[in-house]
């Protein structure tokens, strides 16, 4: 039926506001106000006095930490106690509140009711009664008994205490203003290491009174197989291991660790600790970790760190200590202004992680080379592997590197199906590439007289002995670089950090006398990665990584593998009519001349099978650095030892 124009206009007026038409049939509540009952932190001393924290860490079977915490109070009334949520070094809210159980509070011998804050599940509200001088909190922390529950921190032979898991703190104060004294009871015969110093009585150690911020920054490694080695410069290497023979090392191996300390001191020109403790676990039983602290670091490496020194797996582990040690200067002492917080409830904004982590990654490899933990060629191979991998990050076309600094919050390091398109925490390695280029520019601008060493000394070497924090912003970084050598550093960072890009910066190579090239033979680092992870890594060519079992571990977005329809989790069961094996797969790639002779594969995805042709003829492709000139370039000089 055809309506008149007038009728049509009336109809359009009647339906112009569909929300109005819904009002007659929908109830509409009014939003209630949201009240944050937790007091904001103030930079004043906690008036109650020193908290006494007692941790029973003797249960290595059920792996339960039992905690008694005595919290002195100065007044009666409402009080909020917090479990740490935003953890330094994690760049995200990673507190394990789900593992805190059996919580009770008492005062004057009587139980106190508590209520969890619905707006912050890490906050517990109590009412301190009149006349009470202290509140006693008791609870358990149920550490993981299997990796599916989180990182395993207790085994029959070692443990790792992270204080944020076994303590509460009063809200309303900067954590540096809350004094705490911790006592830990360890399994009989175990030895413990931490940046804290204390007195031992039997199996218990009572540590010095320290502020709560510094307590959280001073974790413990303890174990039955333990050895402490003096590296000089008030630095100790404290080793726990699954087996006693893992503690044995050759003098030349330990000499490289001592040189690491000497090279770091020479680089920065000062230290920001009264003493420093490497906590090193050689284990495949306790969960992996590499976490920075101001006067210590938590480090886990696979068995064979000393025993199999020349193996590829041990080689990959040797970047860990230089990286975490550098963090004492970069990340702990000098810290981005929006990343520093007054307590562990205030969200971190993760700015400038391409300095915090990126330049630490840069110095980790440089110090590894200067100390001899890596040979120069191994370091160059690592740079080639890093640059080539970053070039497969097709997500740079839509996602700026700066945005990846929020990835710890966005993805919480969960597995990704299309990592090359999603991007990950690229501020680590892309940050390294940016700083490699910055060093080459500094050396070019000053005709080789200065480099990033001069920036490091000027930026991180200030205030010798100070182990507080000095915050900075991007302007501070740019000003210090300009003091070393004037340049358009603001434009440099805007180009590499803020915008989308086509490839990772490689000026550190080209200005430094090298270029990234590809061949059919893996370098030392790529070979070690393939061996350690038990994979064939052809992300640089065909565009995928395949486990030796045939399971596809990664697919590069828009690569030949992607266009063929492959996805993570599928399994290649046959190649050119033969049962899959790593050698069969590599041989087929090497011989492929698509479209005349493509690689034919049978793929199983869930319970379905497909036969596919891979339209690729580039052969095996592995990255390497090639020299582009005669003599020593700026990259060569960067890796040269200083001591």
N, C-alpha and C positions, 0 to 999 in steps of 0.2 A: 504494500500500500504506500502511495506517495503522500507525504505530509506537505502542508503549506509552509512557506518560508516563516511565517509568524509562529506557527506551531513548533517548528524546528528551533527557532530562537528561544522560545519559552522552555523547551526541553533542555537546551544547553545550559540555560540559567539554573534550572532546577538541579542539575547534576554537577554544577561547577565545583561544589565543595563536598566531596564524598565523606570527609570526616564529620561534617555537621550531620549528615544523614545517619551516622552511627551513634550519635549521642543518646538517642532514645533507647538504645538496647545495650549500652555498655556502662557499667559502674566505673567511677573514676576516683581512686584513692588520692589523697594528698600526701606528698612526700614528707616523711618525718625528718627532722634535723639529724645530722650525723655528728656525734660528739666523740672526739678523740680524748679519752680520759687520761692517756699517758702523758705525763708532764714532759715538756721539751727539755733537752739537755742544757744545763748552764755550766759555765766554766768557773765553778766554785768547788771547794773541797767537800767531799761527802762528810756530813757532820757526825755520822754514827761511829766512825773509827774503822779499824782494820777488820776486814772480812777474813774468817778462817775457813779454808776450803780443804776438806779431807776426802781423798779418793782412794778407794780400795780397788786396785788393778790386778788382783791375784787370780781372778777367774779366767784361765786361758782355755777352758773347755767350752762353757756356755758363752763366754766372751762378754760378760756383763760387768760394766763399771758401776760400783755402788758409791754414792756420793752423800756426804753430810756437809752442809754449808751453814756456818754460824754467822748471821748478818747482824751486827750491832745497829741499834736504832737510837735516834736522838729524841724522837717524839712519837706520840700515839697518833692514830688516824689512818687514812687511806695510804696505801703504799703499792707500787707496781714493781714487780721484778721481771726482768727480761732475760730470755735466752738469746744469744747472738744470732742474728739473721743475715745481715750483709757482711760477708767475710772478706777481709782484705786478701788480695791475691787471687780470689775467685772471680772478682769483678761482677758478682751477681749474688742474689739472696739464696745461699746454699745451706743455711743452718738446718740440721736434721731434727727438727722438732718432733717428728713422728716417732723417734726413738727414745724420747724422754718419757719415762713411765714411773708409776708408783709415787707420784708427787704428794708429799704432805708438808704442812707447816705447823710449827708449835711455838708458843710463847708462854713463859711462866709455867711450863710443864703441861699446858693445855693445847689441844688441837685448834687450829684456826681454819675457818672456811676459806676457800679460794674460788675465784671465778676467772675463767679465761676471757680475755677481751675479744669480742666477736669481730672487731675491726683489725686486730693484730693477734693472731693465734700464738705468737711468741711471748705475749704479755700475760702475766698472772697478777690478779688484783687481790690484795688481802687488806684486812683492817687490823692494825696494830693496837692491842688493848692498852689501857692506861697502866702505867707502872712498868711496862715491859722494857727491858734493856737490850734484848736481842731476840731475833727470830731465827729459828732453826728450820732449814729446808732439807728434806731428805728425798732422794729419788734414785732411779737407775737409768743408765744410758745403755740401751740394748744394741751393742755394736753388731755389725753384720756378721752372720755365721756362714754366709755364702755370697758370692759376687752379685747375685740377682737382687740382694737387699741393699746394695751400695758397696762402697770400698771396704774391704776387709782390713781392720786395723789391729787385730789380735790373732796370733797363731800360737801353737804350743812353744815356739822358740823366740818370739819377739812381739813387741807391741808398739803402738804409736798413740800417744795421748795428745789430742788437740783440745785445749782448754775450753773452747767454745762449746764442746759437746758435754762437758761435765761441770758446768757452772752457770749460775744466774747472777745478774747484777742489778742494782737499784736504778730505776729510771729517774731522769731529772738532772743528771750530772754528766759532764764530759768523762769518758771512761778513764782518762789520764788522771782524774781527780779522785779515783776510788782505790784505796789501798787494799791489797789482798796478800795473805800468806797461805801458800798451798803446801799440803803434805800428801805424799803418795806412798802407799804400801805396795811394793812390787813382789812378784813371785820370788821365792827363796833362791838366792844365788845369782839373781839377775843383776846386771849393771845397767845404769841409765845415763843418758847424755841429754843435755839441754843448755840453752844459753843462760838459764837460771843457775845460781849457785846456792848450795844448801848444806845441811848437816845430816849425816846418816846415822840412824840408830836401828840396828837390826836390819829388817827388810824395809824400813820406812825412811824416807828422805823428807825433811822439812826445809823448804826453800825460803830464800830471802823474801822480805816484804817488798812488794813491787806494785806499781799501779796496774789496774785491770787491763788497760790497753797493752802495756808491755807484757803482761802475763799471756794474753792471747797470742802475742807475737813470739812466744817462746815455747814451742811444742817439745815433746819428749820422744826419743826413741830409746827403747830398752830391750835387752835380750840376754839369752844365756850364752851365746857366742858373741863376744864383744872385744873390740880392740880400739884404742885411742892412739892417734899418731899426731905428734906436734909438727905442723907445717911451717912454723916460724911466724913472726909478726902477730903473735897472739891469736893464731888461728889453729884450731884442732880439727882433725878428720876423725869422726867417731863412727865406727863401722859395726853394724850388727849383721848377722848372716844366718842362713838356714843351717849351714854346716861349718864346722870349725876350719876346714881347709880353705874355705872361701876368704878367710882373713889373711892368708899368706900372700905376700907380694914380693916382687923383686925390687932391689934398691933403685934401679933405673926407672921403674914405674912410679914409685913414690917421689922420685926427684922431679918428675913432670908435674905432680900435684903441688910440690913446694914452689916450683917455678911459676905456676899459675898464681899463687899468692903474691910472689915478688912482682910479676908482670902487672897485676891489677894495681898494686900500690904504686908502681912506676907510672902507670897510665893516669890514675886519678890524682896522684900527688898527696893524698891524705886518706885517712880512714874515718868511718863514722860508727865505730863500735869500740868498746873497751876490750872486748874479746869476741871471737866469732867461732861458732861450732857448726861444721858440716855434719849433718845427720845423714848417714848413708846406709841404706838397707840393701844387702845383696840377697835377693829373694824372689821366688816365684810363688810364694804362699801369701805374703802380705800384699795388699793392693798397691798398684803403681801410684807414684806421686812425684811431682817436682814443684815445690811451693816455696816461695821466697819469704824470708823474715829479715828483720834488721840486723840481728846478731846471730842468725843461724839460717839454715835451710833444710827442708825435708826432701830427701832424694831417694828414689828406688831404682835399682838397676837389676838386670837379670843375672842369675848365677853365671859365673865365668868372667866377671868383670876383670879380675886379676888373672885367673887361671887360663882363660882363653883370650888373652890380651890382643892377639893378632887376628882374631876372628872378626867377621863383619858385624855380628850382633854386638860384640863388646865395643867396636868402633862407634856404632850409633849411640851407645850410652854415654860416650865421653864428652858429648856436648852439654850434658846436664849440669855438672858442677860449675863450669865457667859461666853459664847463663844465670844460675841462681845466685852465685857469688856477686855478679855484676849488679843484681837487684839491690844489694845493700846500699849502693850509691844511687842507682836509677830505679825508682819505684818506691823504695822505703824512705830514704833520706830526702831526695827531691821527688815530689809527688805532684801530679796534676791537681789544680785547685778544686775542681769539681769531683775529683775522685777521693779526696780526703774528707772524712766525716768525723764528727765529734763522738759518735757512739756507733753501735752495731745495729741500730734500728733505722738510722737515716739512710735513705737510698743513695748509692753511689751513681754518678752520672757518666762514668766511663769515658771521659774526654781524654784526648791526647795519649791513648794507649799505643799509638804508633811511635811515641817517644818512650813511654814507660816499658812496653814490651818490645817494640820494634827496634829501638836502639840497644836494648839489652840483648836481643837476638843478634844484632850486629856485633856487639862487643864480645858476646859469648863465642862466636866463631873466630874472631880476631885473637882473643886471649887463648883459645884452644890451639890456634896455630903458633902463637908466640911462645907458648909454654911447651909445645911439643906433644900435647895430648892428641892433636891432629898433625899430620905432616902437611906441608904446603900444598902438595898435590891433592891430598884428601880434602883440604879446605876448598880448593878450586873446584873439585868434583862436587862438593856439597853446594857451592854457589850455582853450578850448572843445573843440578837437580832441582834446587829451589826455584830458580828463574823459569825453567821449563815447566814445572808444575803450575806455577802462577800463571803462565801463559795459557794453560788449559782452563783457567777460571773464566769461562765465558760470561759469568754473571757480572763481570766488571762493565759490561755494556749497559747495564741498567742500575747497578748498585755501586755507588762510590765506595772507595776503601774506608773513608771515615765512618760510613754506616756500619761497617763490619765490627767497629769497636763496641757496638751494642749487641753483638751476637751472643755473648755469654748470658745476657738476659733473655734475648729473643728465643734462642734454641736450647740453652742450658746444656750444650754439648751432646744433645741427642743425635743419633745417627740420621744421616740425610740421604734420601734416594737419588737426588740430582745435585750433589754438592758443587759441581763445577758451574751450575747455573744459579743455585741459591747463594753461593759463596759461604765462607765460614769465617773463622777468626784470622782473616788474611793480614790484619795489622801486625802480626808477628813477622812473617816472612816478607810481605810486601814492604813493611816498615824497614826491614833489613836492607832491601834493595834500594829504597829511597835514601837511606843513610850511606850506603855504598856510593851512590851518585853524589851525595853531598860532600863526602870526603874527597872524591875525585875533583869536584869543582873547587873546593878549598885549596887543594894542592895546585890546581891549574891557575887559580887567581893569584896565588902567592909564589908562583914559580918553584913549588916544591918545598917552600920553607915551613908551611903550616898545613895541618890537616885536622881531622875530627878529634885527634888526640888533644889538640889545643882547646877545642870546644869542651871536651869531657873534663879537662882540668879546671877550666873556668866555670863550668856550669855545675858539675857534681863535686868538685874538690874543695868547695868553700867550707868554712867553719870546721876545721880539723877537730876530731873528737866528738862532735855533736851527733848524738843519735836520737835527736828529735826528728821533726819533719820541716822542710822548707818547701812551700808550694810554689807552683809556677803556672803560667798560661802560655798560649802560643806566642804572644808578643815578647815574653821573656826569652823564649827559644830563638826567635828571630833576631832580637837585639844582641844576644851572645854570639850568634853566627856572624852578624855584621861586624862585631868587634874583632872577630878572627879575620874575616875578609868580606868587604862590602860586596853585595850581590842582591839580586831581586829574590830574596828568600821568601817573601810573602807570596810572590807569583809562583815560585817553585812549589811551595806546599799547596797552593790553590790548585795547581795543575795536577799534582800527583795524589793529593789527599781528598780534595773536595769534589772533584768532578769524575764523571765516567771516563774510562780509558780503553784503549784497544789492546794494550799489552803492559806487562810489568816494566817499570823503569830499568833500563840497562846502561845508563850513562856511566855507572861505576865500572862496567866492563870496558866499554868503548873508549872512555877517557883514560882508563887504567891500563890499556894495552892488550885487551883481550876481546874476543867476540864469542857469542853463544853459537855452537854448531851442533850437528847431529851425525851420528854414525851408527853402525850396526853392533857395536860392542859397548856394554855398560861400563861406566866409570866405577870407581871404588864404592861410592856412596849408593848409587843406584843398584849395584850388585849386592851390597849389604842389605838394602831395603828388600830386594826380591828374596834374598835368603832368609832374613829374619821374619818377614811376613808370609813367606811361602807363596809367592805370587809371581805372575808374569806381568810386568808393568809396561804396557804399550799405550799408555795415555797420551804419549807424545806423538803418536802416529795414527794407528788404527782407532785409538780413542777409548780404550778400556783397560781395566786391570782385572786379571782373572786369577783366582786362587789355584793352587796346584791340584785341588780336587775338581776343578772345572767350574766352581761357583763364581759368578761375576760379582766382583767387589765394587767396581765403579764404572760408570759410563760417562764420557765427556759429552756435554751438550753439543748437538749439531755436528758431531764427528761422524765418520763412516759407520762406526758401531751403533751410534744413536740412530742414524738414518736407516739402518737395517732392522731396527725395532728391538734392540737389546735393552735390558733393564737390570738393575741391581737385584740380586736374589735368584735370578735364573741360573741354570747350569748348562754349560756346554758339555754334551755327552759324547760327541763324535766330531772329528775334523777330517774332511776329505775322505770319508768312509772308514776312518780309523778311530779307535777308542781314544778319548781325550787324554792327553798328558801334556805337561808343560813343553817338553821337547818337540812333540808332534805339532803343537800349536805354533811354536816359534818357527819351525821348519816350513810350515804352510804359509805363514806370513811372509817369510823371506822369499819364497818361490812364487808368490801370487803376482799375476799380471792382469788384473781386472781391466776390461771385462772379458778378455779372452780366457783367463785362467783365474777366476776368483777363488777365495777361500769358501768352501762349502762346509757348513756346520749344522749339526742337529742340536736344538736347544730344548731343554725341559723347563717349563715355567708352571709351577704348581703341579698339576697332574696332566698337563697338556704338552705335546711335542710339536716343534716346528722345524722345517728345513729351510735354511737361509743362505743366501749368497752375500758375502761381504765385498762391496764395491770399493776395493782398496788395492793399491799396487805400490805403496811407498816403502815396503820392506820394514825390517826392524829399525826403530829409531830410538836412540838413546842420546841424552844430552852430554856435552862436554864443552870446556872452554879451550879456545885456540888462541895462541899468541898472535898478535897482529903486527908486532914491530920487533926491532932488535933491542937488546939490553933490558934494563930493569924499568918497568913502568910504575905508576903510582899505586896500583893494586899490589904489586910485588913489595913495594916499600911499606905499605900498610901492614902486611903480614910479617914483617921482619921483627924479631925480638928486640926489646928495649933494655933487657938486663943480661 
